[in-house]
C-alpha cells in the first residue's frame, strides 16, 4: 500500500482562497471545496456501499462526490446522465454500485439502475443536507494502489467497457500532462467535456493535484466558451475536433478573443491537419493529443507551436508512458512502419493489460526514428478492398477539404465482389449544394482507384460518442 496525504486537503492548506472550481451556477475555493467534501465523505463513509455510482451532469455536485469517494476509498462509477435506460442497464450490471447519487434531472434513471442491482438511489441534495450536520472527517490519505474511479470506454464500436483506474494512474496522468504542457499557479482550465468521460474527468484531478482552477461548464455552449475565453482568464481548454471547428469560425469572424489562452488540447478523435493549421492561423494554440480511457487520458501530445507534419501526428509519448508498435506477429516493427499501438506505464489501468504486460489498444500507428507517434485510427476500421488496405482517415482528409462539406465519415461497406468497398457519408455545410458526381470526380484526382468511395451518400448528421468520436458501427447501409 502506498498512501499519500489527501490531495484536496493539501491544496486547501496551501491555497485556501484560490478558486478550485468555477461554474456558472456557483464556485468554490480550495478551502470551501475541502469543507464540502469532508462532510460528504463522512456520510459516504457510513454507508454500507463499497462502490458509489453517480448519474450527474457537470457541476459542483459531481466534483464534490468524486472527491469525497476518493477521500473515503470507495471507487466511484461514472455514468453518463444522457444515457437511455436500455443503454445504461448493461453498464450498471457489470459494476454493481451499492449507492447511486442523482439529482432532480436524473433521479428516474438512477432509481431504475439502483433497482437493477438491489442498490439504493439517493439525491445529492439529500446527502449534502445530511452532510451539513456531520462533523468534519479526518482523512487517512489517498491509497495510490486502490481503484479510485470506474470510467466507461467510449464505445465507438460496441458496448462501452468499465475501466478501473487507481489513484496512482490519475496522479501520474496529471504529472505527465504538466510535464508536457507546463503548469502555472494562475492556470484556469476550461472543462466543457463531460466529467463522466476521461477527457473531462482528468481536468478535475489536474486541478486538485496541481492547485489550479477548473472552469466547469455543463457542456459545450459556444456563447459560454466565448465568454470564458474572452474575459474569464482561461489559459487552457480541452476540445474535440467538432467543437474546435465551431470555435474557429467564431475566431475568424472576430467574435472570440482569447488573450490568456496558452493551450487548446485537441483530443477525442483525430483532427485533420487542415483543421489544426486553420486553428493556428486563427491564433488558437492547438495541441493535438492521443489518449485513451485505459491510460487515464493523454498518451502523447504535440505541444503548441510544434510542427504538425501530418494528420495524426501527436508528438512523443509522455513520461512515464512507453509506446511500442507491433506487427501481426506481435513483434516490434522498425521505425516508420505502421502497426498496432501498444502501451505500458504508470498511467495504464492494470485491468486493461494483456498477459504480456501491455495494453493492446487496437489502434494503428507508427513511431518515427526519434520516437514521435502518429496515430492512424482503429485497426478494425481499416477497409480491405480487393486485398488492398485503405485507411478511412486518409479518405476523410481528402473529402473534408472539399468546399461545402461540414463533416464526413468513411467506412467499409460489404461487397460480394471486392469483400468491401469504400463508403463515405457526407454532411453538407448549411446552405451548400453537394453533387455526389462532383465528389467522385474530386476523389478521382486525389486518391488511388482502390481508395475512391464507391458508395456515397448525403447525411444530416454523423453518429458520434459524447466526445465526438464517430461511431462507425452505427453508420447506415453497412
C-alpha distance (Angstrom), angle and dihedral (degrees) to the residues before:
residue distance angle dihedral
X1 . . .
X2 3.82 . .
X3 3.81 112.0 .
X4 3.79 127.7 -173.6
X5 3.81 129.1 -171.2
X6 3.79 110.7 -88.5
X7 3.81 107.6 -77.7
X8 3.79 97.8 -141.4
X9 3.81 93.3 43.8
X10 3.81 89.1 55.2
X11 3.81 92.3 53.3
X12 3.80 91.0 45.8
X13 3.80 88.3 57.1
X14 3.81 95.5 43.0
X15 3.84 100.5 39.4
X16 3.82 107.1 13.3
X17 3.82 96.8 161.0
X18 3.79 96.7 39.8
X19 3.81 115.2 110.4
X20 3.80 109.9 -103.8
X21 3.82 101.6 175.4
X22 3.80 125.2 12.8
X23 3.80 119.5 -171.7
X24 3.82 133.0 166.1
X25 3.81 87.5 -113.8
X26 3.81 98.2 47.9
X27 3.80 144.4 -35.6
X28 3.79 140.1 -137.9
X29 3.78 135.6 -156.7
X30 3.79 118.3 -137.4
X31 3.81 90.2 -98.8
X32 3.82 92.4 49.4
X33 3.80 92.9 45.5
X34 3.80 90.7 48.6
X35 3.80 90.8 52.7
X36 3.81 92.8 50.2
X37 3.79 92.3 45.9
X38 3.81 92.0 46.8
X39 3.78 93.2 55.8
X40 3.81 94.5 42.2
X41 3.79 89.5 48.9
X42 3.80 89.1 56.5
X43 3.81 90.3 57.0
X44 3.81 94.5 44.4
X45 3.79 91.6 47.3
X46 3.81 90.1 58.6
X47 3.81 93.3 50.6
X48 3.82 115.4 95.3
X49 3.81 93.9 -134.3
X50 3.80 113.6 113.7
X51 3.81 91.8 -162.8
X52 3.79 127.9 37.5
X53 3.79 121.8 -152.5
X54 3.78 122.1 -158.2
X55 3.79 127.2 -157.7
X56 3.79 98.4 -177.8
X57 3.78 135.0 128.8
X58 3.80 122.7 -129.7
X59 3.78 112.2 -59.7
X60 3.79 145.3 98.9
X61 3.81 91.6 -71.9
X62 3.80 91.7 60.8
X63 3.81 93.3 45.6
X64 3.82 91.7 48.8
X65 3.81 93.2 48.8
X66 3.80 94.6 49.1
X67 3.80 92.1 49.6
X68 3.81 93.3 44.3
X69 3.79 90.4 53.4
X70 3.80 89.7 49.7
X71 3.81 89.4 51.9
X72 3.81 94.8 53.5
X73 3.80 94.6 39.6
X74 3.80 97.4 -115.0
X75 3.82 115.9 137.0
X76 3.80 112.1 -120.1
X77 3.81 117.4 -141.8
X78 3.80 112.3 -150.1
X79 3.81 117.4 -147.3
X80 3.79 120.9 -172.5
X81 3.82 103.9 -118.7
X82 3.81 90.3 -146.3
X83 3.80 92.4 66.6
X84 3.76 120.4 112.6
X85 3.79 118.0 -125.3
X86 3.81 94.4 -105.7
X87 3.81 89.9 51.6
X88 3.80 93.4 47.9
X89 3.82 100.3 44.5
X90 3.84 95.6 75.2
X91 3.80 89.4 48.5
X92 3.80 95.7 53.1
X93 3.81 90.8 45.2
X94 3.81 91.3 59.2
X95 3.82 95.0 47.2
X96 3.85 104.5 31.5
X97 3.82 102.4 -162.2
X98 3.81 112.3 -164.6
X99 3.81 92.4 -146.5
X100 3.80 128.1 35.1
X101 3.80 119.6 -164.1
X102 3.81 117.0 -149.2
X103 3.79 142.4 161.4
X104 3.80 134.1 -142.8
X105 3.81 91.9 -76.8
X106 3.81 96.1 50.0
X107 3.80 104.7 30.3
X108 3.82 94.3 106.2
X109 3.80 93.4 51.5
X110 3.80 92.6 42.2
X111 3.79 92.4 48.6
X112 3.79 92.2 51.2
X113 3.80 91.6 48.9
X114 3.80 92.6 48.5
X115 3.80 90.5 50.6
X116 3.81 90.2 51.8
X117 3.83 91.2 61.7
X118 3.84 98.5 30.7
X119 3.78 90.3 -109.0
X120 3.78 134.3 132.3
X121 3.79 129.0 -99.2
X122 3.77 119.2 -150.7
X123 3.80 132.8 174.3
X124 3.79 115.8 -118.8
X125 3.81 88.8 -129.6
X126 3.81 89.5 60.1
X127 3.78 92.4 49.8
X128 3.79 90.9 47.0
X129 3.82 91.2 51.0
X130 3.80 90.5 52.4
X131 3.79 89.6 45.3
X132 3.80 92.8 57.0
X133 3.79 90.4 64.9
X134 3.79 93.5 45.3
X135 3.76 125.6 95.8
X136 3.79 117.3 -113.3
X137 3.77 114.6 -89.2
X138 3.77 127.1 -122.8
X139 3.80 105.9 -129.2
X140 3.78 117.0 -141.9
X141 3.80 92.9 -154.8
X142 3.77 139.2 -100.4
X143 3.80 116.4 -59.6
X144 3.80 104.6 -145.5
X145 3.80 92.7 -159.3
X146 3.81 96.4 52.9
X147 3.81 122.5 93.8
X148 3.80 106.5 -102.0
X149 3.80 103.8 175.8
X150 3.78 138.6 13.6
X151 3.80 111.2 -150.4
X152 3.78 125.2 178.4
X153 3.79 120.3 -124.4
X154 3.79 117.4 -113.1
X155 3.80 96.0 -96.6
X156 3.81 95.8 -141.9
X157 3.81 91.9 152.5
X158 3.80 103.3 26.4
X159 3.80 144.5 -36.4
X160 3.82 112.8 -5.0
X161 3.81 116.2 -110.6
X162 3.81 125.0 -136.4
X163 3.82 111.2 -112.7
X164 3.80 118.0 -161.9
X165 3.80 114.7 -148.3
X166 3.78 123.9 -172.6
X167 3.78 125.9 -141.9
X168 3.80 86.0 -108.2
X169 3.82 90.9 57.7
X170 3.80 89.7 52.2
X171 3.80 93.3 46.1
X172 3.78 94.4 51.8
X173 3.81 91.5 44.5
X174 3.82 91.7 55.9
X175 3.80 92.7 45.9
X176 3.81 91.9 46.7
X177 3.80 91.9 51.3
X178 3.80 91.2 49.3
X179 3.79 91.6 48.7
X180 3.80 90.1 57.7
X181 3.81 102.3 36.0
X182 3.78 100.8 24.2
X183 3.78 127.6 -125.7
X184 3.80 126.2 -121.2
X185 3.80 127.9 -171.3
X186 3.81 90.6 -121.0
X187 3.82 95.5 50.4
X188 3.80 116.1 132.4
X189 3.82 112.0 -168.9
X190 3.80 114.7 -158.9
X191 3.81 111.9 -141.4
X192 3.79 111.4 -165.1
X193 3.81 93.2 149.3
X194 3.83 118.8 92.5
X195 3.80 114.5 -88.5
X196 3.81 87.5 -142.8
X197 3.81 85.7 75.4
X198 3.79 127.7 60.4
X199 3.79 96.2 -113.4
X200 3.79 90.7 63.4
X201 3.81 99.5 31.1
X202 3.80 92.7 55.4
X203 3.82 89.7 63.0
X204 3.81 90.9 59.8
X205 3.79 92.3 54.4
X206 3.80 93.1 44.4
X207 3.79 88.7 54.6
X208 3.79 94.2 49.2
X209 3.80 94.8 43.8
X210 3.81 97.5 42.7
X211 3.80 99.7 34.8
X212 3.80 95.5 -119.6
X213 3.81 131.5 132.6
X214 3.80 125.2 -95.1
X215 3.80 114.1 -153.0
X216 3.79 101.3 -155.7
X217 3.80 121.9 -160.2
X218 3.80 125.0 -177.2
X219 3.80 89.0 -121.5
X220 3.78 141.1 -42.6
X221 3.79 106.0 -43.5
X222 3.80 109.7 166.3
X223 3.81 94.7 -148.8
X224 3.81 92.1 50.1
X225 3.80 92.7 46.4
X226 3.80 89.8 48.1
X227 3.79 90.9 53.5
X228 3.79 93.1 47.1
X229 3.80 93.4 50.6
X230 3.79 93.8 44.5
X231 3.77 103.7 45.3
X232 3.80 114.2 0.1
X233 3.79 99.5 73.2
X234 3.80 97.3 -110.7
X235 3.81 109.5 177.9
X236 3.82 99.9 171.1
X237 3.78 133.5 31.3
X238 3.80 134.5 178.3
X239 3.80 116.6 -142.9
X240 3.79 140.6 163.4
X241 3.82 122.1 -133.3
X242 3.81 94.4 -97.9
X243 3.81 93.5 53.8
X244 3.81 91.2 42.1
X245 3.82 89.5 56.8
X246 3.81 90.6 53.3
X247 3.78 91.5 48.6
X248 3.81 92.6 49.5
X249 3.80 90.1 57.2
X250 3.80 89.5 54.3
X251 3.81 92.8 48.0
X252 3.81 93.2 48.3
X253 3.79 91.1 50.8
X254 3.79 89.9 53.0
X255 3.80 93.3 -115.5
X256 3.82 95.6 115.6
X257 3.78 128.3 54.3
X258 3.78 122.0 176.6
X259 3.80 107.3 -171.3
X260 3.82 97.0 167.5
X261 3.81 99.5 36.4
X262 3.80 112.7 120.1
X263 3.81 101.2 164.7
X264 3.79 138.2 23.3
X265 3.80 106.4 -169.6
X266 3.81 109.5 -150.8
X267 3.79 116.1 -160.6
X268 3.79 143.1 125.9
X269 3.79 91.8 84.7
X270 3.78 137.7 14.7
X271 3.79 111.5 -78.4
X272 3.83 115.8 -142.2
X273 3.79 110.8 -115.4
X274 3.81 89.8 -124.5
X275 3.81 89.4 60.5
X276 3.81 92.1 48.5
X277 3.79 92.7 48.0
X278 3.80 91.0 49.1
X279 3.80 89.6 50.4
X280 3.78 92.2 51.4
X281 3.81 91.7 47.8
X282 3.81 87.0 52.6
X283 3.79 90.3 55.6
X284 3.79 99.0 -103.4
X285 3.84 111.5 137.5
X286 3.80 96.6 -137.8
X287 3.79 123.3 -172.1
X288 3.84 114.5 -171.0
X289 3.78 113.1 -147.4
X290 3.79 138.8 -173.0
X291 3.77 118.6 -148.0
X292 3.78 144.5 141.9
X293 3.77 138.8 -148.4
X294 3.82 87.2 -116.3
X295 3.82 90.4 59.9
X296 3.82 96.7 46.9
X297 3.83 90.3 -110.8
X298 3.81 126.2 -55.5
X299 3.81 123.6 51.5
X300 3.80 100.0 162.6
X301 3.79 130.5 3.0
X302 3.79 134.2 -174.2
X303 3.79 107.4 -139.7
X304 3.83 119.8 -127.9
X305 3.80 111.0 -84.5
X306 3.80 96.4 25.4
X307 3.84 116.0 121.1
X308 3.80 115.0 -93.7
X309 3.80 96.7 -145.9
X310 3.82 96.8 -176.8
X311 3.79 142.3 -14.6
X312 3.79 109.6 -67.1
X313 3.82 97.3 23.2
X314 3.79 103.6 135.5
X315 3.80 105.0 166.4
X316 3.79 132.0 -114.8
X317 3.81 122.7 -30.1
X318 3.79 114.5 -89.6
X319 3.76 121.6 -113.4
X320 3.03 124.5 -65.4
X321 3.82 93.5 17.3
X322 3.79 122.9 104.5
X323 3.81 120.6 -157.6
X324 3.78 125.6 -165.6
X325 3.80 131.0 -177.4
X326 3.79 115.4 -145.2
X327 3.77 135.5 -174.2
X328 3.80 128.5 -133.5
X329 3.83 88.9 -80.3
X330 3.80 91.3 59.0
X331 3.79 94.3 -112.8
X332 3.80 126.9 124.5
X333 3.79 114.1 -93.8
X334 3.78 126.7 -144.2
X335 3.79 123.0 -89.1
X336 3.80 112.0 -76.3
X337 3.82 94.8 23.1
X338 3.82 117.8 120.0
X339 3.79 116.8 -123.2
X340 3.77 143.0 131.2
X341 3.80 119.1 -48.9
X342 3.79 116.1 -126.5
X343 3.80 126.0 178.6
X344 3.78 139.7 -166.1
X345 3.78 134.6 172.0
X346 3.78 144.7 95.7
X347 3.81 94.9 -55.1
X348 3.82 94.7 56.0
X349 3.80 120.1 102.1
X350 3.80 109.7 -115.7
X351 3.81 89.1 -142.9
X352 3.82 89.6 62.6
X353 3.81 97.3 53.0
X354 3.80 122.3 109.0
X355 3.81 123.8 -137.4
X356 3.80 90.8 -87.7
X357 3.81 90.4 61.1
X358 3.83 95.1 -108.4
X359 3.80 133.7 110.7
X360 3.80 105.7 -124.7
X361 3.80 100.7 -152.6
X362 3.79 100.6 -168.7
X363 3.80 87.4 -130.3
X364 3.79 124.9 123.0
X365 3.79 121.7 -131.5
X366 3.76 148.0 129.8
X367 3.79 139.0 -130.7
X368 3.78 120.4 -139.1
X369 3.80 124.9 -139.7
X370 3.82 92.8 -83.1
X371 3.81 95.5 45.5
X372 3.81 101.4 -99.3
X373 3.81 111.7 150.9
X374 3.79 126.2 -134.8
X375 3.82 112.6 -168.1
X376 3.80 113.6 -153.9
X377 3.80 103.8 -176.1
X378 3.78 135.0 -101.0
X379 3.78 116.9 -18.5
X380 3.80 90.6 -141.4
X381 3.82 89.2 54.7
X382 3.80 90.4 65.4
X383 3.80 109.7 114.1
X384 3.80 115.7 -134.7
X385 3.79 108.2 -159.5
X386 3.78 119.9 172.2
X387 3.81 89.4 -20.1
X388 3.83 93.2 -53.1
X389 3.82 122.0 116.9
X390 3.80 118.3 -132.8
X391 3.81 124.9 -171.2
X392 3.84 110.6 -141.2
X393 3.80 89.9 -147.7
X394 3.80 92.6 60.3
X395 3.80 92.2 54.1
X396 3.81 91.8 43.0
X397 3.80 89.9 53.9
X398 3.81 91.5 55.5
X399 3.80 95.4 46.2
X400 3.80 92.7 41.9
X401 3.81 91.2 60.8
X402 3.79 93.3 57.6
X403 3.82 118.0 102.2
X404 3.77 118.4 -101.4
X405 3.82 96.1 26.7
X406 3.79 118.6 119.1
X407 3.81 98.6 175.5
X408 3.77 138.9 -3.8
X409 3.79 136.6 -171.4
X410 3.79 127.1 -168.0
X411 3.80 127.2 -160.7
X412 3.79 140.6 151.7
X413 3.80 120.0 -85.9
X414 3.80 119.9 -158.2
X415 3.79 113.6 -107.1
X416 3.84 127.4 -179.6
X417 3.80 93.7 -142.0
X418 3.81 103.8 38.2
X419 3.81 100.9 25.5
X420 3.79 88.2 -126.4
X421 3.76 135.7 10.1
X422 3.78 128.4 -160.4
X423 3.80 112.5 -92.8
X424 3.80 125.5 -168.3
X425 3.81 129.8 -164.0
X426 3.81 110.7 -160.9
X427 3.81 126.9 -164.5
X428 3.83 110.6 -160.9
X429 3.79 121.1 -138.2
X430 3.83 114.0 -106.4
X431 3.79 109.2 -74.9
X432 3.80 94.2 5.8
X433 3.79 122.4 132.8
X434 3.81 111.2 -143.3
X435 3.80 124.3 -163.0
X436 3.80 113.7 -156.6
X437 3.79 89.2 -156.0
X438 3.79 89.1 53.7
X439 3.80 89.8 52.4
X440 3.79 90.8 51.6
X441 3.80 91.0 50.8
X442 3.80 91.8 49.8
X443 3.80 91.6 50.0
X444 3.78 89.8 48.9
X445 3.78 91.7 63.4
X446 3.84 96.3 44.3
X447 3.80 106.9 34.1
X448 3.79 135.3 55.9
X449 3.82 113.3 -107.9
X450 3.82 95.9 -102.1
X451 3.84 90.6 51.4
X452 3.79 96.2 53.5
X453 3.82 115.7 105.5
X454 3.80 110.5 -106.7
X455 3.80 90.7 179.7
X456 3.82 115.3 52.9
X457 3.77 129.6 170.6
X458 3.80 138.6 165.0
X459 3.81 117.9 -122.4
X460 3.79 135.8 -170.8
X461 3.82 92.4 -139.5
X462 3.80 142.0 -13.1
X463 3.81 123.8 -114.9
X464 3.81 107.6 -109.9
X465 3.78 139.3 172.3
X466 3.80 121.1 -117.2
X467 3.80 88.7 -89.1
X468 3.78 95.1 51.0
X469 3.80 100.4 -100.4
X470 3.80 114.6 146.4
X471 3.80 113.0 -112.2
X472 3.78 97.0 -143.1
X473 3.80 92.0 179.8
X474 3.83 88.4 66.3
X475 3.78 97.2 50.7
X476 3.79 109.2 122.1
X477 3.77 123.3 -113.5
X478 3.82 96.4 30.0
